[in-house]
Amino acid sequence: MLLNRSLYCRLIDHGLNVVSKTEPQDYPFPHVLFDGIFPDDIYRRLLKSYPSAEHFVKANQKHHSNEYGGSTRQRMSLCESALNSLNEQDHMLWSTVRAAISSTEFRDAVFQKLSTGLCRRFKVRAAELPTIPAYPRGQLYSETEGYRITPHPDTREKIVTMQFAFPSDDSLASVGTEFYTRSLNPAHYLREPRGFTISKTMPFLPNHAYAFSVLNDLGLKSWHGRSTIPPMDRVRNTLLHIWYAEPDESDKDLVAYRKFLETPVPVRKSA
């Protein structure tokens, strides 16, 4: 396990400041869009240390392949067993980022911004949101032209979905996640996305992230997806960070992170 205490504290302080200053939005479902979610110099480091292709595996080939059968989506877990394949410096950077965005403080701040949706789903007051069991997991993704994912509200196993964008410039601004509303217009069944209208597209810009509360009830669903990405000369790199309703094996990493970060640093006695 490799963690940088000072970087962790800096990420927490900066992230909480950005979240606190960002106003949530309720259309077409509760969500929030963050600009400058990481300190600028740390974002540049993350761009340079984004793992290369050999660290990734193909995502579900059934859903993420092009017309020739090639994979359009690769993924890499942020669990320690996967991070061990990176060099020590990059391992420490990504594990510290994972620890920060998985912290209780960061979760509570994001959940408060999404309180409209979360209170609707869990039938609680905003002050009670910290009591909701939520287990964070993160994966890095690289997606190529031809990638698409049809409109879906996300499974109720998920509580909040958050995605961090890692482009190097503004040239991919239009290929972000799309938010949808249902449409009964027959013409909308003849084009992508079938049966829906695009209400918003999250801008795929440097150092941006969005988050939304997962809703799937009769009155409101968090419909989102991505129309087929057109030809482009680069990949779409992201960190998909999701809070789940149930724990899994990767939670042991986060327990170890918290124990390490909460342990006081020994003070060396002078000779």
Order of alpha helices (4+ residues) and beta strands (2+ residues): alpha-beta-alpha-beta-beta-alpha-alpha-alpha-alpha-beta-beta-beta-beta-beta-beta-beta-beta-alpha
